[in-house]
Amino acid sequence: MASLAETYIENRQRVQPNHANNYDAVHGGNLMKWMDEVGAMSAMRFAGAPCVTAAVDEFSFERPIPVGDTAVIEAYVFDAGRTSVRVFLRAHREDPLTGEMAKTTAACFTFVAVDEDGKPTGVPALDVDSDEEREMQTTAHDLAE
């Protein structure tokens, strides 16, 4: 069994002008790509196998991430099926000069673990050990529903 905490990954991406839309903020497609990549890393850490994106259950934009700020992306597995892995993702904008952060985006992605032939393969059960992990799992389930 893999624990929820073992699947936690955080990554940063500086928003450059080539990532921006007409409003000098990160283009939603770029943010979605970055979140998909971090989510896949979390899913693969959990599954111990390559994982491919199967679905995006929820994706909400609350505020923009301006050019020059940093997108901070967090991901962790909150649920697992027979071959599928559900990952909760959250993005924040971070001012690189002050460290000030604000939540910008939340999402739930579903990944499927695949074998060397690209066929779905089994994943372990998810172990949720602590009160903090149970709270993280509840937060993710609330968004996904």
Steps between C-alpha positions, in 0.01 A plus 500: 500500500613853425407785731339823389794702639747301288321618184524873584697698241552875474648672196558859389482660156589866438240665275681650201354719221483198266266330752260798508162577352384846383461610863865442600408200715576133451293345223262243649627232263856544624390472862296191418803341331724572800238358736458191282876438510524536880185291545647222285818502711292457816293221340812318378666527842190335647444236230862406444416496128458749216167681515298672230234768539150354474277786617487844650214491748515861616705805407423840650684830448460741791757768412774560242873442533672808353813492286800513734329310780558134573239226465535267800330169427419237764376149425412189699308178447172496693326192360584184307301241311612177340714668230414867547644768724324825593728796568408829666688801367517855624687798356601823671652817365815598684670838490869408461613814685280473808391135506137613530271223374135478397304196380413524131383161378374164621450183300446124519659281233459126445797299372520137393808291569628316193742213443776477239238415234289806585227287660344596836676342796412473867586761761547455875248597763532851640597520866372804690675497839472832675233758578681741268483247213129437569439876486691524168294211364173663609599831335566318172177297514300818569637664184451187290131462587 
